[in-house]
Amino acid sequence: MSAEIPFPPPHLQEPYLLTPGPLTTAYEVKAAMLRDWGSWDGDFRAMTRDLRTGILALLGPGGGEYECVPMQGSGSYLVEAMIGTLLPRDGKLLVLANGAYGLRAAETTRRIGRSVTVLDKGDYLPPRGAEVAQIVGGDPDITHVLAIHCETSSGILNPVEEIAEAVAAAGRKLLIDSMSAFGALPLDPAEIPYEAFVSSANKCIEGVPGFGFLVTRRDALQGAAGRAHSLSLDAHAQWAYMEKTGQWRFTPPTHVVAAFLEALKMHKAEGGVAGRGARYARNRDLLVAGMRALGFETLLPDRWLSPIITTFFCPADPAFDFARFYEAMKARGFILYPGKLTAVESFRIGCIGRIDATVMRAVVEAARVTLAEMRVASAAPPQAALDERSLADTL
Ligand SMILES: *Cc1c(COP(=O)(O)O)cnc(C)c1O
């Protein structure tokens, strides 16, 4: 892989995006957008078909019962389409929240007028199988549970296996927001039983933004006609129309689909989900080791660190200023991501996109030079962060 990603990339006059999507894409992916497609034309219909089968092929042996429904919009549109289409109007959803995306899913459910209850674990504590079993055991009205696969706001990899087991054992249905995980982490329904999940073009498949996709059991979709609260976010209607005509209901993001097919090809060439996940894990390992060597501390202990994005505490040294750090890192070619913790200052560095070990080593070196330039003597976090950290260590 290292040999395939030149540094600095000759086609990039822009910084690397160390963000969880949009992210740095390959030249080939961008180049695939340099022609126009007619949305009704047979060539584009074939592309839509390849896109749907290409995504389902990533599920693994348990994928035969599933359908893929691509829809226009960003990831949040897909979360709303999934809930609105698959949660019955008289159903009740338990949302497992430990960050911004869980809370957004709960708010989405409220806004569309469906019944929802939330297990809110705060900024980063993982929802565990045993507590899910206890909550659904005590509330027979709960029909569905929604879990966030990787909660991108802290970077935690939530324990979807044990959650799926608890939900299945209680006879309820699991919906997964796998936005920032699908394509890099396995999601085979033969291993992890679920009703449906959603993801989007611009995360681990390394496409550009413009559409997302719902992957759902066929029987769940078949029973969902007329249920959605919204015309444009009705995943059943989108599916039925695509099955009948091969087309999207409304104007499709043609160039984005072309880019995505190229991205899928590169995903396959890298060794599929296992290959992609291995590169991201190596990116994370190099990043975390390098940043720790500079004195930085991660929010999460190693076993909860996803290979997607990592949260670091800001240093306590008064000479450190995140806005200045951000600008200096950008000038050196790297766009970082601000933190989302409520209690302490933090920032995040993504490990996904067309980046590799060489890039990650360069990020760490840029951080070292920037700290020296800012005259930050130590990157060690403040006491409040260390308190969070020791709480995280009990996970
Ligand atoms: C990116 C992401 C989303 C969708 O966010 P958009 O800004 O609407 O694309 C949802 N959930 C998770 C976990 C994400 O990482």
The ligand as a Gaussian input file, in Angstrom:
#p B3LYP/6-31G(d) Opt

LIG

0 1
 C      -20.710000      10.772000       9.270000
 C      -21.666000      10.118000      10.198000
 C      -23.064000      10.278000      10.063000
 C      -23.694000      11.136000       9.013000
 O      -23.327000      12.464000       9.065000
 P      -23.591000      13.396000       7.793000
 O      -22.919000      14.664000       8.197000
 O      -25.053000      13.526000       7.625000
 O      -22.953000      12.708000       6.621000
 C      -23.879000       9.564000      10.911000
 N      -23.374000       8.753000      11.858000
 C      -22.052000       8.573000      12.024000
 C      -21.574000       7.640000      13.087000
 C      -21.147000       9.263000      11.204000
 O      -19.832000       9.086000      11.364000

